[in-house]
Amino acid sequence: MLKYNKPIGVRELSRAMGLSSPSVAQHHLIRLESMGLIKRESGNFVINKVVLQNCVKISRLLIPRYFFYLLLSISGLLVELYFYPVVLFQAYVIALIIQTVVIIIFAYETIRIWRKGSL
């Protein structure tokens, strides 16, 4: 489907993938549709690019981009806590609060995308 970049039917996909029958292709297409990765338009299937734009494919896994931002934010907070002395200056406390809010937002978005797309 990515290769053709157009709506594709069950028989076309079955032939292109070299599957034994169209029912096998239909089974897999229905599973992809239930996961939210593809959608049906006028009898044919197309890729749901919104879901795929927010994900990075590593091997067979689709990982939300926000997961990497979350890891970067957590490492930034750990560096901030480790290298800077813990003093309760106003700027230090504000930086910790901002970093914590950013981590919460990225964690929320990561979980939301994982649940929405069942990745």
NORCORKA-V400415 format. One record per backbone hydrogen bond with DSSP energy under -0.5 kcal/mol. NH is the residue of the N-H (numbers start at 1). CO is the residue of the C=O. If there is no record, write none. Layout:
# NORCORKA-V400415
<<NH	CO> <NH	CO>>
This chain:
# NORCORKA-V400415
<<5	1> <8	45> <13	9> <14	10> <15	11> <16	12> <17	13> <18	14> <19	14> <24	21> <25	21> <26	22> <27	23> <28	24> <29	25> <30	26> <31	27> <32	28> <33	29> <34	30> <35	31> <36	32> <36	33> <37	32> <38	32> <39	46> <41	44> <44	41> <45	8> <46	39> <48	37> <49	47> <51	48> <52	48> <53	49> <54	50> <55	52> <56	63> <58	56> <58	61> <59	57> <61	58> <63	56> <63	61> <65	54> <67	64> <68	64> <68	65> <69	65> <70	66> <71	67> <72	68> <73	69> <74	70> <75	71> <76	72> <77	73> <78	74> <79	75> <80	76> <81	77> <82	78> <83	79> <84	80> <87	85> <89	87> <93	89> <94	90> <95	91> <96	92> <97	93> <98	94> <99	95> <100	96> <101	97> <102	98> <103	99> <104	100> <105	101> <106	102> <107	103> <108	104> <109	105> <110	106> <111	107> <112	108> <113	109> <114	110> <115	111> <116	112> <117	113> <118	114> <119	114>>
